[in-house]
Amino acid sequence: MASRWVLLATLALAGAGRAVAQAPGTGGPTPQAPDAPTAVPLDGGTSLLLAGGLAYGLRRLRRRAAASERPSQPLR
């Protein structure tokens, strides 16, 4: 068990000797101005979702009214 720890410590120290950080030669690229943000139509999807929910709600209400007139038909 102790020999495993010695082996692991030796490998870790040997690997640490090779991992030497180096500074960049040129300092890297110069920063540029950011691009304009992309316009996202947030209202388009929301209005379609609202219209779909309204249509589904009206359909359910009409089926419920029709089912109350005819009690033998199940509500779907």
LINURRA-V782872 format. One record per residue. N is the residue number from 1. SS is DSSP state (h for helix, s for strand, l for the rest). Layout:
n = {N:N}
ss = {SS:SS}
This chain:
n = {1:2:3:4:5:6:7:8:9:10:11:12:13:14:15:16:17:18:19:20:21:22:23:24:25:26:27:28:29:30:31:32:33:34:35:36:37:38:39:40:41:42:43:44:45:46:47:48:49:50:51:52:53:54:55:56:57:58:59:60:61:62:63:64:65:66:67:68:69:70:71:72:73:74:75:76}
ss = {l:h:h:h:h:h:h:h:h:h:h:h:h:h:h:h:h:h:l:l:l:l:l:l:l:l:l:l:l:l:l:l:l:l:l:l:l:l:l:l:l:h:h:h:h:h:h:h:h:h:h:h:h:h:h:h:h:h:h:h:h:h:h:h:h:h:h:h:h:l:l:l:l:l:l:l}
